[in-house]
Amino acid sequence: MEKDFSIADSMTEKGFGDIHLYHCKETGLMAIIAIHSTHRGPAIGGCRCLPYAHVNDAISDAMQLGRAMSYKAAIHELPHGGGKAVLIRPDNIADRRAYFHRFAECVAQLNGRYITSVDSGTSTDDMNIVLESTPHVLGYNREEAHYSNDPSILTARGVKHAIAAAVEHQLQRSLEGIRVAIQGTGHVGGELCRLLVEAGATVTVADIDRARAEQIAQTHGVNVVDNEVILHTACDVLAPCALGGIINPDNLSQLQCQIICGAANNQLSDNRLDQELAKRNIVYIPDYLANGGGLIFVASNHINDSDVVMLDKVDAMYPRVQHILEQATAQGITPLTACNAIAEANMG
């Protein structure tokens, strides 16, 4: 992060509503809650708990992710704005219950303007702790019969639909025999692998944790390669399902795919790279469009949708992606440009 990073300038540039910083010496909590917009309804977004080299890095991450949540809610026509919580994880969380109780108090102070949930570095068990101190939380373990307590299951389901729609539009094929390279075999990447294999795709996986990738590969009978190789693997679809910024100017020329569609947030190091991808005849499905299944899940929980209604909303990913690709083709613009225009119109 550059030393001259300005929160005020970044808020103006990204159209932010407000940013809240909290510090608790007793628990070691250093929290940032960034609320981008509440125009469509209360801001919704997960709580990320990761180490950061500098507080400005955490603030920037919260802002970028919070803004993406606004776009994600808008493109999927959900009654929410976007926000994000980032907890700068200390070397040791001595008392995890006290730590997340303190975070819950921070959320409660916002009086429902922000609803938190799980994200990288947090779990449904953590959200259960948050629930003890505030009702403004989703993604916790539910006792009643429910489709799933894990948003990643429906995130993967939505990404699979997005891939299928992109493959039909761009390649005029079904998923049968399509070569997909998945980078990242965590909860979403592993489930996506399972769904694609069921659909008849030929899958190759990789993960920074080679052992985890090999376990997924063995479970589903797919190929595994080193994490450093996966981006350059010849395939029809590259599915980034790890952390962001994975597509950058240094590796753009080495990509050997026709479609990029995955679950990772902020896959492009710079959104202007979508123009360069288009020049190389690579179709980029905007991440906030493809990975919306998890947000649909928690938003559906917020209004107590039945499982049938919730799954219908996730399965609407296929025609939604089709429509955006058709619109982009007709107008001679990239899918990201088309997607942004629809989301911004929906945000009002």
VOPAGU-2260 file (C-alpha; in pm, 1 decimal, decimal comma):
REM VOPAGU-2260
SITE   aa  ch    i         X         Y         Z
SITE  MET   A    0       0,0       0,0       0,0
SITE  GLU   A    1     134,4     343,7     -92,6
SITE  LYS   A    2     209,2     575,9     198,7
SITE  ASP   A    3      -0,9     855,2      46,7
SITE  PHE   A    4    -319,5     643,9      48,6
SITE  SER   A    5    -610,2     874,1     135,4
SITE  ILE   A    6    -927,5     729,2     285,6
SITE  ALA   A    7   -1123,2    1042,8     193,9
SITE  ASP   A    8   -1006,9    1039,5    -168,8
SITE  SER   A    9   -1079,2     667,4    -198,4
SITE  MET   A   10   -1428,0     715,5     -52,2
SITE  THR   A   11   -1501,7     983,6    -308,6
SITE  GLU   A   12   -1362,5     778,4    -595,7
SITE  LYS   A   13   -1560,6     467,1    -502,0
SITE  GLY   A   14   -1878,4     650,0    -400,1
SITE  PHE   A   15   -1867,3     531,6     -39,3
SITE  GLY   A   16   -2120,2     611,5     228,2
SITE  ASP   A   17   -1921,7     559,3     547,6
SITE  ILE   A   18   -1630,7     372,1     703,1
SITE  HIS   A   19   -1602,3     272,0    1069,3
SITE  LEU   A   20   -1281,9     177,6    1248,6
SITE  TYR   A   21   -1277,6      -2,0    1582,9
SITE  HIS   A   22    -996,6    -104,9    1815,8
SITE  CYS   A   23   -1019,1    -308,5    2136,4
SITE  LYS   A   24    -697,3    -351,3    2331,7
SITE  GLU   A   25    -840,9    -622,4    2557,3
SITE  THR   A   26    -941,6    -863,3    2278,1
SITE  GLY   A   27    -692,4    -755,1    2012,2
SITE  LEU   A   28    -974,4    -659,6    1775,5
SITE  MET   A   29    -890,6    -413,7    1498,6
SITE  ALA   A   30   -1198,0    -391,7    1276,9
SITE  ILE   A   31   -1299,5    -193,7     970,8
SITE  ILE   A   32   -1661,6    -188,3     858,3
SITE  ALA   A   33   -1703,5     -21,8     520,0
SITE  ILE   A   34   -2058,5      60,7     407,7
SITE  HIS   A   35   -2070,3     145,9      38,9
SITE  SER   A   36   -2443,9     194,2     -12,8
SITE  THR   A   37   -2777,6     142,4     159,5
SITE  HIS   A   38   -2990,2     275,9    -128,0
SITE  ARG   A   39   -3152,8     -62,4    -203,3
SITE  GLY   A   40   -3162,4    -171,4     161,5
SITE  PRO   A   41   -2927,3    -255,3     449,5
SITE  ALA   A   42   -2568,4    -316,9     343,1
SITE  ILE   A   43   -2478,0    -683,9     344,0
SITE  GLY   A   44   -2134,4    -840,8     324,4
SITE  GLY   A   45   -1910,4   -1091,8     495,3
SITE  CYS   A   46   -1657,1   -1051,7     773,8
SITE  ARG   A   47   -1300,9   -1124,9     660,5
SITE  CYS   A   48   -1037,6   -1204,0     927,1
SITE  LEU   A   49    -687,3   -1206,3     780,9
SITE  PRO   A   50    -342,7   -1064,2     864,4
SITE  TYR   A   51    -253,9    -736,2     691,9
SITE  ALA   A   52      82,9    -564,5     671,1
SITE  HIS   A   53     -71,7    -221,5     725,7
SITE  VAL   A   54    -409,9     -91,5     839,2
SITE  ASN   A   55    -442,4      96,8     508,6
SITE  ASP   A   56    -424,8    -236,9     325,9
SITE  ALA   A   57    -718,8    -361,4     531,3
SITE  ILE   A   58    -917,4     -41,1     474,2
SITE  SER   A   59    -854,7     -58,3     100,2
SITE  ASP   A   60    -959,1    -424,7      92,8
SITE  ALA   A   61   -1278,2    -350,6     287,3
SITE  MET   A   62   -1366,9     -64,9      52,8
SITE  GLN   A   63   -1301,2    -257,8    -265,1
SITE  LEU   A   64   -1496,4    -560,6    -143,5
SITE  GLY   A   65   -1780,7    -350,6       0,2
SITE  ARG   A   66   -1827,0    -170,0    -329,3
SITE  ALA   A   67   -1832,8    -505,4    -511,1
SITE  MET   A   68   -2108,5    -621,4    -275,1
SITE  SER   A   69   -2324,6    -324,0    -378,5
SITE  TYR   A   70   -2279,7    -419,8    -742,9
SITE  LYS   A   71   -2343,2    -786,0    -665,1
SITE  ALA   A   72   -2666,9    -712,2    -479,0
SITE  ALA   A   73   -2780,6    -477,7    -755,6
SITE  ILE   A   74   -2705,8    -710,1   -1047,9
SITE  HIS   A   75   -2901,4    -988,8    -876,5
SITE  GLU   A   76   -3184,8    -748,0    -785,0
SITE  LEU   A   77   -3156,2    -811,0    -410,5
SITE  PRO   A   78   -3300,7    -564,4    -155,8
SITE  HIS   A   79   -2958,5    -475,3     -16,6
SITE  GLY   A   80   -2667,6    -241,0     -46,3
SITE  GLY   A   81   -2306,5    -345,0      -7,5
SITE  GLY   A   82   -2065,6    -346,7     281,8
SITE  LYS   A   83   -1773,2    -541,6     419,3
SITE  ALA   A   84   -1605,2    -602,4     751,7
SITE  VAL   A   85   -1232,6    -665,9     768,7
SITE  LEU   A   86   -1068,8    -779,3    1091,5
SITE  ILE   A   87    -690,9    -744,2    1104,4
SITE  ARG   A   88    -610,5   -1080,2    1255,0
SITE  PRO   A   89    -351,8   -1063,4    1534,1
SITE  ASP   A   90     -76,1   -1322,9    1566,4
SITE  ASN   A   91    -284,7   -1491,3    1832,6
SITE  ILE   A   92    -654,1   -1456,6    1918,3
SITE  ALA   A   93    -637,5   -1547,3    2285,7
SITE  ASP   A   94   -1014,4   -1567,5    2336,8
SITE  ARG   A   95   -1209,6   -1613,9    2013,1
SITE  ARG   A   96   -1547,4   -1580,2    2185,5
SITE  ALA   A   97   -1452,8   -1247,3    2341,2
SITE  TYR   A   98   -1300,8   -1135,5    2010,6
SITE  PHE   A   99   -1620,4   -1196,3    1810,9
SITE  HIS   A  100   -1844,4   -1068,8    2089,2
SITE  ARG   A  101   -1656,3    -740,6    2064,8
SITE  PHE   A  102   -1695,6    -740,7    1686,6
SITE  ALA   A  103   -2069,3    -804,8    1733,4
SITE  GLU   A  104   -2092,0    -494,4    1951,1
SITE  CYS   A  105   -1939,0    -293,6    1666,3
SITE  VAL   A  106   -2200,0    -431,3    1424,4
SITE  ALA   A  107   -2479,8    -359,5    1672,7
SITE  GLN   A  108   -2377,7       6,7    1695,8
SITE  LEU   A  109   -2472,9      47,1    1329,1
SITE  ASN   A  110   -2839,1     -32,0    1408,6
SITE  GLY   A  111   -2901,4    -264,4    1116,2
SITE  ARG   A  112   -2736,5     -53,5     845,9
SITE  TYR   A  113   -2483,5    -335,7     801,3
SITE  ILE   A  114   -2550,1    -711,8     816,6
SITE  THR   A  115   -2244,0    -931,6     853,2
SITE  SER   A  116   -2178,0   -1292,1     754,3
SITE  VAL   A  117   -1894,9   -1541,3     696,6
SITE  ASP   A  118   -1596,6   -1476,0     471,7
SITE  SER   A  119   -1229,2   -1570,6     444,9
SITE  GLY   A  120   -1092,2   -1643,2     790,0
SITE  THR   A  121   -1429,9   -1667,0     964,6
SITE  SER   A  122   -1674,9   -1951,4    1010,0
SITE  THR   A  123   -2037,8   -2024,7    1081,5
SITE  ASP   A  124   -1932,1   -2093,7    1441,7
SITE  ASP   A  125   -1793,2   -1738,8    1462,1
SITE  MET   A  126   -2123,2   -1603,5    1331,8
SITE  ASN   A  127   -2304,2   -1798,7    1602,1
SITE  ILE   A  128   -2097,8   -1604,2    1855,8
SITE  VAL   A  129   -2186,4   -1277,0    1681,8
SITE  LEU   A  130   -2554,2   -1375,1    1691,9
SITE  GLU   A  131   -2538,7   -1382,3    2073,1
SITE  SER   A  132   -2486,0   -1004,7    2075,4
SITE  THR   A  133   -2664,9    -875,7    1764,9
SITE  PRO   A  134   -2939,8    -995,2    1527,1
SITE  HIS   A  135   -2766,1    -827,2    1232,1
SITE  VAL   A  136   -2579,9   -1137,9    1120,4
SITE  LEU   A  137   -2631,1   -1419,1     870,0
SITE  GLY   A  138   -2436,6   -1731,3     777,6
SITE  TYR   A  139   -2460,9   -1890,0    1121,1
SITE  ASN   A  140   -2556,3   -2251,2    1194,1
SITE  ARG   A  141   -2932,0   -2294,7    1182,6
SITE  GLU   A  142   -3099,9   -2562,4    1387,3
SITE  GLU   A  143   -3405,3   -2599,0    1165,3
SITE  ALA   A  144   -3405,2   -2812,0     851,3
SITE  HIS   A  145   -3236,4   -2608,2     582,0
SITE  TYR   A  146   -3075,9   -2656,8     244,6
SITE  SER   A  147   -2730,7   -2567,0     371,3
SITE  ASN   A  148   -2562,9   -2360,9     638,8
SITE  ASP   A  149   -2267,7   -2303,7     406,1
SITE  PRO   A  150   -2299,6   -2019,2     149,7
SITE  SER   A  151   -2011,1   -2166,5     -50,9
SITE  ILE   A  152   -2235,2   -2450,9    -170,3
SITE  LEU   A  153   -2464,8   -2210,2    -352,3
SITE  THR   A  154   -2174,9   -1989,9    -462,7
SITE  ALA   A  155   -2039,3   -2291,8    -648,6
SITE  ARG   A  156   -2383,9   -2372,8    -789,8
SITE  GLY   A  157   -2411,9   -2020,3    -928,9
SITE  VAL   A  158   -2061,2   -2027,3   -1080,1
SITE  LYS   A  159   -2141,4   -2357,2   -1251,6
SITE  HIS   A  160   -2452,4   -2196,9   -1407,7
SITE  ALA   A  161   -2246,3   -1894,3   -1515,8
SITE  ILE   A  162   -1985,2   -2118,8   -1677,9
SITE  ALA   A  163   -2255,5   -2317,2   -1858,1
SITE  ALA   A  164   -2417,2   -1999,0   -1992,2
SITE  ALA   A  165   -2082,5   -1859,6   -2107,0
SITE  VAL   A  166   -1986,9   -2185,9   -2276,3
SITE  GLU   A  167   -2318,1   -2199,4   -2462,2
SITE  HIS   A  168   -2287,4   -1836,3   -2572,6
SITE  GLN   A  169   -1921,2   -1839,8   -2669,0
SITE  LEU   A  170   -1861,0   -2198,1   -2778,1
SITE  GLN   A  171   -2214,9   -2315,3   -2864,7
SITE  ARG   A  172   -2162,0   -2623,7   -2651,7
SITE  SER   A  173   -2286,1   -2783,7   -2332,2
SITE  LEU   A  174   -2048,8   -2859,2   -2042,7
SITE  GLU   A  175   -1995,6   -3213,7   -2171,3
SITE  GLY   A  176   -1624,7   -3246,0   -2255,7
SITE  ILE   A  177   -1544,1   -2882,2   -2178,0
SITE  ARG   A  178   -1197,9   -2838,1   -2025,2
SITE  VAL   A  179   -1207,6   -2634,0   -1703,4
SITE  ALA   A  180    -903,4   -2530,5   -1498,4
SITE  ILE   A  181    -993,7   -2445,2   -1137,5
SITE  GLN   A  182    -746,5   -2241,8    -935,6
SITE  GLY   A  183    -826,3   -2285,5    -566,0
SITE  THR   A  184    -984,7   -2596,3    -414,7
SITE  GLY   A  185   -1133,6   -2457,9     -95,9
SITE  HIS   A  186   -1502,8   -2487,4     -10,1
SITE  VAL   A  187   -1620,0   -2322,0    -334,0
SITE  GLY   A  188   -1355,7   -2458,4    -570,0
SITE  GLY   A  189   -1396,0   -2812,3    -440,3
SITE  GLU   A  190   -1774,7   -2803,0    -476,3
SITE  LEU   A  191   -1745,9   -2645,2    -821,6
SITE  CYS   A  192   -1517,7   -2930,5    -923,9
SITE  ARG   A  193   -1779,5   -3182,9    -812,7
SITE  LEU   A  194   -2059,7   -3007,8   -1002,9
SITE  LEU   A  195   -1856,9   -2975,1   -1322,8
SITE  VAL   A  196   -1750,1   -3339,6   -1317,5
SITE  GLU   A  197   -2116,2   -3438,3   -1273,1
SITE  ALA   A  198   -2195,7   -3228,1   -1580,9
SITE  GLY   A  199   -1935,0   -3413,2   -1787,6
SITE  ALA   A  200   -1658,2   -3151,6   -1792,7
SITE  THR   A  201   -1288,9   -3241,8   -1794,5
SITE  VAL   A  202   -1139,7   -3067,8   -1491,7
SITE  THR   A  203    -788,9   -2976,1   -1382,0
SITE  VAL   A  204    -731,9   -2831,9   -1034,1
SITE  ALA   A  205    -456,7   -2653,7    -845,4
SITE  ASP   A  206    -415,9   -2494,9    -505,8
SITE  ILE   A  207    -141,0   -2322,5    -311,9
SITE  ASP   A  208    -193,2   -2615,4     -74,5
SITE  ARG   A  209     -89,1   -2899,9    -304,6
SITE  ALA   A  210    -214,9   -3165,8     -63,2
SITE  ARG   A  211    -564,6   -3015,9     -65,5
SITE  ALA   A  212    -568,1   -3006,6    -445,7
SITE  GLU   A  213    -455,0   -3369,5    -462,5
SITE  GLN   A  214    -730,7   -3472,3    -222,3
SITE  ILE   A  215    -996,3   -3302,7    -438,4
SITE  ALA   A  216    -842,2   -3454,8    -750,8
SITE  GLN   A  217    -850,4   -3803,5    -600,0
SITE  THR   A  218   -1205,9   -3761,0    -472,7
SITE  HIS   A  219   -1344,4   -3652,8    -810,3
SITE  GLY   A  220   -1104,5   -3828,5   -1047,1
SITE  VAL   A  221    -957,5   -3513,8   -1204,4
SITE  ASN   A  222    -611,0   -3388,3   -1295,1
SITE  VAL   A  223    -395,2   -3180,6   -1060,6
SITE  VAL   A  224    -111,9   -2940,6   -1149,8
SITE  ASP   A  225     106,7   -2700,9    -954,7
SITE  ASN   A  226     -52,6   -2371,0    -856,5
SITE  GLU   A  227     209,9   -2183,6   -1060,1
SITE  VAL   A  228     104,3   -2371,4   -1374,1
SITE  ILE   A  229    -275,5   -2359,2   -1362,3
SITE  LEU   A  230    -314,8   -2011,6   -1515,5
SITE  HIS   A  231    -116,5   -2120,6   -1820,4
SITE  THR   A  232    -296,0   -2453,7   -1864,4
SITE  ALA   A  233    -465,9   -2498,9   -2200,3
SITE  CYS   A  234    -839,9   -2507,3   -2131,3
SITE  ASP   A  235   -1175,1   -2374,7   -2245,5
SITE  VAL   A  236   -1259,6   -2212,9   -1911,7
SITE  LEU   A  237   -1029,1   -2075,7   -1641,7
SITE  ALA   A  238   -1208,6   -2061,6   -1305,4
SITE  PRO   A  239   -1019,9   -1853,8   -1044,6
SITE  CYS   A  240   -1156,7   -1957,1    -704,1
SITE  ALA   A  241    -889,6   -1826,0    -465,5
SITE  LEU   A  242    -793,0   -1471,4    -367,6
SITE  GLY   A  243    -816,2   -1171,1    -600,2
SITE  GLY   A  244    -585,7    -993,5    -845,1
SITE  ILE   A  245    -486,3   -1320,4   -1009,2
SITE  ILE   A  246    -519,4   -1188,7   -1367,6
SITE  ASN   A  247    -259,3    -915,4   -1419,9
SITE  PRO   A  248     -48,8    -758,8   -1698,6
SITE  ASP   A  249     239,1    -997,6   -1626,8
SITE  ASN   A  250      43,6   -1315,5   -1705,2
SITE  LEU   A  251    -218,0   -1189,6   -1949,7
SITE  SER   A  252     -25,3   -1302,4   -2257,8
SITE  GLN   A  253      24,3   -1652,5   -2112,1
SITE  LEU   A  254    -345,3   -1733,9   -2067,5
SITE  GLN   A  255    -464,0   -2027,1   -2280,2
SITE  CYS   A  256    -837,9   -2011,9   -2219,8
SITE  GLN   A  257   -1141,2   -1876,7   -2404,0
SITE  ILE   A  258   -1350,4   -1789,6   -2098,1
SITE  ILE   A  259   -1264,7   -1669,0   -1747,3
SITE  CYS   A  260   -1540,3   -1742,4   -1497,7
SITE  GLY   A  261   -1479,8   -1820,2   -1132,2
SITE  ALA   A  262   -1571,9   -1752,6    -772,0
SITE  ALA   A  263   -1281,8   -1533,6    -658,9
SITE  ASN   A  264   -1351,4   -1167,1    -584,1
SITE  ASN   A  265   -1165,6    -899,0    -781,9
SITE  GLN   A  266   -1003,5   -1145,1   -1023,2
SITE  LEU   A  267    -856,1    -868,5   -1238,8
SITE  SER   A  268    -574,4    -665,5   -1084,3
SITE  ASP   A  269    -723,9    -373,4   -1279,9
SITE  ASN   A  270   -1073,9    -378,9   -1426,6
SITE  ARG   A  271    -941,5    -216,3   -1744,0
SITE  LEU   A  272    -782,4    -552,0   -1824,2
SITE  ASP   A  273   -1122,2    -669,8   -1947,0
SITE  GLN   A  274   -1052,6    -467,0   -2263,1
SITE  GLU   A  275    -720,1    -647,0   -2312,7
SITE  LEU   A  276    -887,7    -981,4   -2257,9
SITE  ALA   A  277   -1148,3    -893,2   -2521,2
SITE  LYS   A  278    -870,7    -814,1   -2769,4
SITE  ARG   A  279    -742,2   -1166,2   -2709,8
SITE  ASN   A  280   -1092,8   -1309,3   -2764,5
SITE  ILE   A  281   -1118,6   -1413,1   -2400,2
SITE  VAL   A  282   -1463,2   -1359,6   -2247,3
SITE  TYR   A  283   -1444,6   -1245,2   -1886,1
SITE  ILE   A  284   -1759,2   -1307,1   -1679,2
SITE  PRO   A  285   -1755,8   -1039,8   -1406,4
SITE  ASP   A  286   -1676,6   -1197,9   -1071,9
SITE  TYR   A  287   -1955,5   -1020,1    -886,7
SITE  LEU   A  288   -2202,5   -1163,9   -1137,3
SITE  ALA   A  289   -2074,8   -1523,3   -1134,5
SITE  ASN   A  290   -2016,3   -1558,0    -760,3
SITE  GLY   A  291   -2351,1   -1413,8    -648,0
SITE  GLY   A  292   -2490,9   -1744,6    -522,3
SITE  GLY   A  293   -2349,6   -1699,8    -173,5
SITE  LEU   A  294   -2499,8   -1353,1    -138,8
SITE  ILE   A  295   -2833,8   -1479,7    -266,9
SITE  PHE   A  296   -2817,2   -1748,4       1,9
SITE  VAL   A  297   -2762,5   -1510,2     293,0
SITE  ALA   A  298   -3007,2   -1251,4     153,8
SITE  SER   A  299   -3270,9   -1523,8     121,6
SITE  ASN   A  300   -3207,8   -1622,5     482,3
SITE  HIS   A  301   -3261,3   -1261,0     585,2
SITE  ILE   A  302   -3616,9   -1263,6     449,5
SITE  ASN   A  303   -3681,0   -1631,5     531,1
SITE  ASP   A  304   -3720,0   -1757,6     174,6
SITE  SER   A  305   -3805,0   -2123,6     139,5
SITE  ASP   A  306   -3535,1   -2348,2      -5,4
SITE  VAL   A  307   -3732,4   -2371,0    -330,5
SITE  VAL   A  308   -3745,6   -1992,2    -371,5
SITE  MET   A  309   -3378,3   -1956,5    -276,6
SITE  LEU   A  310   -3264,2   -2218,0    -526,7
SITE  ASP   A  311   -3478,4   -2060,2    -799,7
SITE  LYS   A  312   -3296,2   -1731,6    -737,9
SITE  VAL   A  313   -2956,4   -1900,6    -766,5
SITE  ASP   A  314   -3060,0   -2093,0   -1076,3
SITE  ALA   A  315   -3164,7   -1764,6   -1238,5
SITE  MET   A  316   -2789,9   -1711,1   -1280,1
SITE  TYR   A  317   -2798,6   -1901,3   -1610,1
SITE  PRO   A  318   -3049,1   -1677,4   -1795,3
SITE  ARG   A  319   -2904,4   -1365,3   -1629,7
SITE  VAL   A  320   -2554,9   -1438,4   -1762,9
SITE  GLN   A  321   -2701,6   -1528,5   -2102,0
SITE  HIS   A  322   -2885,1   -1195,4   -2118,2
SITE  ILE   A  323   -2576,9    -993,4   -2024,2
SITE  LEU   A  324   -2359,0   -1172,6   -2278,8
SITE  GLU   A  325   -2620,0   -1120,9   -2551,2
SITE  GLN   A  326   -2646,0    -752,2   -2460,6
SITE  ALA   A  327   -2267,3    -710,0   -2460,4
SITE  THR   A  328   -2238,1    -876,8   -2800,5
SITE  ALA   A  329   -2518,7    -668,7   -2950,2
SITE  GLN   A  330   -2368,1    -342,5   -2822,2
SITE  GLY   A  331   -2006,3    -430,8   -2899,3
SITE  ILE   A  332   -1897,7    -387,9   -2537,0
SITE  THR   A  333   -1739,3    -617,7   -2281,0
SITE  PRO   A  334   -1955,1    -819,4   -2039,5
SITE  LEU   A  335   -1806,5    -618,5   -1750,9
SITE  THR   A  336   -1915,3    -289,8   -1909,8
SITE  ALA   A  337   -2264,9    -428,6   -1969,9
SITE  CYS   A  338   -2284,1    -569,8   -1619,1
SITE  ASN   A  339   -2168,7    -245,3   -1457,5
SITE  ALA   A  340   -2428,6     -44,9   -1647,0
SITE  ILE   A  341   -2713,1    -270,1   -1530,7
SITE  ALA   A  342   -2589,5    -276,9   -1170,9
SITE  GLU   A  343   -2545,3     101,2   -1154,3
SITE  ALA   A  344   -2893,4     156,4   -1297,6
SITE  ASN   A  345   -3033,9     -81,3   -1036,3
SITE  MET   A  346   -2849,0     103,0    -758,8
SITE  GLY   A  347   -3029,8     423,3    -854,8
